[in-house]
Amino acid sequence: MRAVESEAGARDVIRPMDSTRTIRLRWLHSTVQDVTHQLAGRRLSSAGLHVWRPAINAYRCEHCIRVCVDLAGVDRADIDLTIAEQRLSIRGVRDVPEPSGEEERHAMQMIAMEIDYGPFEREVRLPDEVDVEKVRAEQKNGLLWIHLPLRES
């Protein structure tokens, strides 16, 4: 313990950090992480949940537009593609990526959580000349490729 004089001339006592307080802070931090982890696994109503935007690359080729959407870990059944009024809408949901199998049965502590999860939505403006009747999509290696043919002039 040591005394330090403050700007007002009063003497403040500086104490080393109490080890009990340190343990309580660690316990509180761990508990908050556990609660966050448990809440992350539950789907909340769409009104109260953050909607994330997957990254895209879009290319205009001679006869088509190709859109690549980064959707690693999203099942094909959880993706909804809609084309209306010269807009391509991509919506869906990605579950929280967590360990499974043997690892799942043991208590876990979250160390980092940077991968977006939950509902997602992305819109891409399309030119008038896209032939919406011939659009097709395929999912490969975690990427969704959307092929949008252009109408022949």
N, C-alpha and C positions, 0 to 999 in steps of 0.2 A: 504494500500500500504506500502511495506517495501523495503529497499535497502539492497542488498547483495553484498559483494565484491567477484569478480571472481578471478581465479588463476592469471590472468594477472594484477591484482591490480585495474581493472576498477570496477566501481560500477554499477551493474545491478539492475533494478527496477522490482520487482515482483508484479504484479497486480492480484487481485482476478479475477476469471473467469467471463467474461462478460455474463450476463444472456441472452442477445440477441444472442450471439454466441452459447450458450448452446441450445437455442431453434432452431437455424438454424441447428446445428449438429443433433439434434433429428429429425427434419424435413427431412434432407438429408438421414439419416439412414432409416427412415420410407419409404421414396420414393424409395430408392434402394431395400428395401425388397418387396415393391409392384410391382416394375418392374420385379424383380426376380420371384415372384409368377406368374405374368402374362406370362412371357416367359416359365415357367415350364409347363404351361398348353398347350402350343403349341408344336406340333411335328416338329422337325427340320429334315433336311436331315440326312441320316445315316452317311454321311461323317463328319458331324460336331457335332455329338452327342455322348456322353459318353456311352459305352456299359458296362453294369454291369453283374456280374456273380452271379447267385443264388447259395445259399448253397446247398450241396448235402450230403447224406449218401449213401454208396454203401455196399451191403452185398453179400457175396458168400455163397449160400446154397448148399445142396447136389445136387439138380437138376436144379438150376437156379441162376441167379444173379438178385438181386432186387436193384433198384436205387430209392431213395426218393429225390425229388427236392422241395425245399421251394419256392412255387409260390403263396403265399397268394395274393388275389386281382387280379389274372390274369384269364381272361375268357378262357375257354377251346378252343374257336375258335381262340384265339390269340397265341396258342402254336403250334410250328412246330417241330415234332420229325422226325429225319432222321437217318438211319443206313446205313453206307457205309464204306468199307475198315476197318472193325473192330473198328469203331468209332460210338458212339451214340452222335448225335448233338441235343441239345435242344435250340431252338431259339423262340423268341417272343417279345412281348411288354407289358409293364404294364403302365397304365395311372397313372397320379398323383393322389394319394388318397386325396380327398378334401371333406369337408362337403357338404351335398346336402340337398335338400328340403328347408325348411324355413330358415335354417342357410345360405344357398347359396345366398339368396337375400340381405342379409345385408353385409355391407363392412367388409372385414376380414383383419387382420394383421397377417402375418406369424410370429410365435414365434420360431419354430424349424422345420427343414425338414431333417429327417434322413433316411426315407424309400426310397430305390432306386426305380427309375421309368425310363420309356423309354425302348429302346431296350435292350434285354439281350441275352446272348449266353453262353452255357456251353458245353464242349465236354468231353466224358468219353471214354477211351480206353477199348476195349472189347477183351476178349480172343477168339481165333479162334473157339472154340467149341460152341459158341452161335448160336442157331437156329433162324436166323433172320425172318424166315417165321412165327414163332409162338409168336412173341413179342406182348405184349398187355400193355395198360396203363390205369390207372384210377385216377381220381382226387377226393380227399376226404379231407375235413377240411383244405383247403389251401395247401395241399401237393399233388404233382404229383408222383404216384407210377408206376414205369416201371418194368414189369416182363419180364426177358430175359431168356427163357429156354435154358438149355445146351443140345446139341445133345447127344443122347445115344451112348455110344461106344460099 
